[in-house]
Structure formats: C-alpha cells, structure tokens
Amino acid sequence: MSRRSAARGATPSGRSTERGNAAAPAEVGAMFDRIAAVYDPMNAVISGFQEPRWRRRAVGATRIRPGMAAIDVATGTGKVAAALWRRAQPGGRVLGVDLSPRMIGRAERTFAGRPGLSFVVGDALALPAPDASFDAATIAFGMRNLPDYRAGFAEMQRVVRPGGRVVCLEISRPRSRLARLLAAWFDHAVPLIGRLAGQGEAYAYLVRSVWSYPAPERIAMIMAEAGLADVRWAGMSGGMVTIHVGTVPGAGAAPRTGPEPSARTGIRPAARGDAGVRDVAPGGSQSGP
Ligand SMILES: C[S@@+](CC[C@H](N)C(=O)[O-])C[C@H]1O[C@@H](n2cnc3c(N)ncnc32)[C@H](O)[C@@H]1O
C-alpha cells in the first residue's frame, strides 16, 4: 500500500469467503465514508442511468402499502428508503440503516422533513429493531458487502413479520452475449471512471466484489437456508442486476398494518413502476430490459 492510500485508509479487497465478503465491516464502512460525496453521480453513470428503474422494481416487490412499515438495510444515501416511504404514505414509517455515518448524513440531509422517515448508523448483521417490527425489508447493492450473506438475510427476516417480504437487489454476473459486453464495460470502465473521480481503489473494489458475489441460484439457496420461503428471482438489464424476493414464513402471515391485499393469490399484476412478483419466476431467472 502506498503512503498516500495508507493515509486515506486501506481499501478492502472485495473478495469473498464462502460465507460473504472477506473484509471487516469497519473497513467497508470506512471506504463508503470516503466515497459518500461522489456516490450518487458515480452510480448514475456506472448504471447507464438505469438505477432508478432497478430501485423502483425492488420497492414494488416489497408490496408496501399506505400505513405500513419498512426497513432499508445498507441504505447508503437513502434513495430506496425514500421511495419506500412515499409508497407507505399516508401513515407509514421507514427506517434506513447503514454502517457509514457519512452516507447516513447525506440521506438525512437529502430527505429531511418527512415524518416517519428516519436514518440511523447501524450494522446489517445486528439491526437496531425488534423482531417482526416491519412489513418488509430491502437491501439494494448492499448484500455483497456483508461478511455473512446468510446472516444478513436471517437478520432481515428477523425484523419482518410473518408474511412480509425480504427483497434484495444486487449487481450480478450476466451470462448472455449482450450482458458479457456490458460486463466488459463494467470491469474496465468502472475503475477508470472511479480514478477520474479520485476514488480508483474504491471502484476497483466494486468490480472485485461483484466478481466474488455468488450466482443468483446460490443466493436463492442462501435465502432459503436463512429461512425465507417462496424465494423468487429475476434478472434485469440483460442480467446485469438481479432482484431476489423471499417471504417470511409463519403462522398468521397477515399484514401488520394497512389494507388487505386485493389479489386472492397474493400475487398481483405488476403496476407501472412496480415489479410486484408476477415477473419474478419461482426459483428461476428471467432476463429482460
Ligand atoms: C453500494 S452502497 C448501496 C447504497 C444504497 N442501498 C443504494 O442503493 O445506493 C452499499 C452500502 O452498504 C453499506 N454497508 C456495507 N456494509 C454494511 C453493513 N455491515 N451494515 C450496514 N451497511 C453496510 C455501505 O456503507 C454502503 O452505504
């Protein structure tokens, strides 16, 4: 490590063990602290301005309705949390949790003055919330940073009531030819753009952590091992991004608050900007734009 990078703090390798990201959470949190100021614009560029669409689908898949409560884990600058909050109005509440105080600071400043929307510094593996206190939990582009994926899903499941949903949105290694082209862009351009933004090491971490992240089938298995039921997943943007949805099992799997679901089956058609789960195949994938 150069003296300059030592002064800025070590960047984690981004590689993973069998369980999860090999880096200590404190190292990961410190790295996100360093990139907090450039995080949103960098995300927009790297995703080809697709990330709002990906986030909308993830938020739609929670089935959060007015009056309900949700938690957004590894919330970063709070975009998913704020979208959940909008969906839960009137009367709903959303808590965004992140390890990085600077990310949380940005979320608080951006989304100030929204009653029921709050942000707190905390660890995804020890969420600051009682059991079954939310109707849904989300994690967007956060799971691959956790040292233990199964423990991460188990902790999200712990804080969601029976029948509620756990939704994970994450970058994945695509398989189609188009997707392999996109992957080449990701592998080469992302570290370069990161260097231009003065954060080359952090964005090299991003690429390595995506390479090390398990395939969607494996993530679905991990979710099931963590205790989630009815696990489904689907690819988006040619498989560059995958959304996984699982349901917290248990008796009395009724909504904690809010109106009853309208669909008899519990699977409702996807509305505009709403992934629902209609297009998330059980235990399988479906790539699409
Ligand atoms: C790539 S960002 C994603 C942020 C946001 N969810 C989004 O969609 O833009 C990953 C976030 O995970 C957070 N993070 C990493 N490890 C964490 C942990 N163990 N507990 C909570 N947050 C964590 C980082 O601080 C960072 O803000």
The ligand as a MOL file (V3000), in Angstrom:
LIG
                    3D

  0  0  0     0  0            999 V3000
M  V30 BEGIN CTAB
M  V30 COUNTS 27 29 0 0 0
M  V30 BEGIN ATOM
M  V30 1 C -23.1890 0.1840 -2.8120 0
M  V30 2 S -23.8200 1.0160 -1.4240 0 CHG=1
M  V30 3 C -25.5780 0.8860 -1.6670 0
M  V30 4 C -26.3300 2.0210 -1.0470 0
M  V30 5 C -27.8260 2.0910 -1.3520 0
M  V30 6 N -28.5400 0.9430 -0.8340 0
M  V30 7 C -28.1050 2.2580 -2.8120 0
M  V30 8 O -28.9860 1.5700 -3.3260 0
M  V30 9 O -27.4900 3.1140 -3.4430 0 CHG=-1
M  V30 10 C -23.5300 -0.1510 -0.1570 0
M  V30 11 C -23.8060 0.3890 1.2280 0
M  V30 12 O -23.7100 -0.6870 2.1470 0
M  V30 13 C -23.2470 -0.1540 3.3670 0
M  V30 14 N -22.7660 -1.2670 4.1790 0
M  V30 15 C -21.7210 -2.0790 3.9470 0
M  V30 16 N -21.6010 -2.9970 4.9040 0
M  V30 17 C -22.6270 -2.7740 5.7810 0
M  V30 18 C -23.0410 -3.3840 6.9840 0
M  V30 19 N -22.3990 -4.4460 7.5140 0
M  V30 20 N -24.1380 -2.8930 7.6130 0
M  V30 21 C -24.7990 -1.8180 7.1070 0
M  V30 22 N -24.4350 -1.1900 5.9730 0
M  V30 23 C -23.3640 -1.6630 5.3160 0
M  V30 24 C -22.1760 0.8100 2.9260 0
M  V30 25 O -21.8230 1.7380 3.9230 0
M  V30 26 C -22.8310 1.4490 1.7110 0
M  V30 27 O -23.5240 2.6200 2.0280 0
M  V30 END ATOM
M  V30 BEGIN BOND
M  V30 1 1 1 2
M  V30 2 1 2 3
M  V30 3 1 2 10
M  V30 4 1 3 4
M  V30 5 1 4 5
M  V30 6 1 5 6
M  V30 7 1 5 7
M  V30 8 2 7 8
M  V30 9 1 7 9
M  V30 10 1 10 11
M  V30 11 1 11 12
M  V30 12 1 11 26
M  V30 13 1 12 13
M  V30 14 1 13 14
M  V30 15 1 13 24
M  V30 16 1 14 15
M  V30 17 1 14 23
M  V30 18 2 15 16
M  V30 19 1 16 17
M  V30 20 1 17 18
M  V30 21 2 17 23
M  V30 22 1 18 19
M  V30 23 2 18 20
M  V30 24 1 20 21
M  V30 25 2 21 22
M  V30 26 1 22 23
M  V30 27 1 24 25
M  V30 28 1 24 26
M  V30 29 1 26 27
M  V30 END BOND
M  V30 END CTAB
M  END
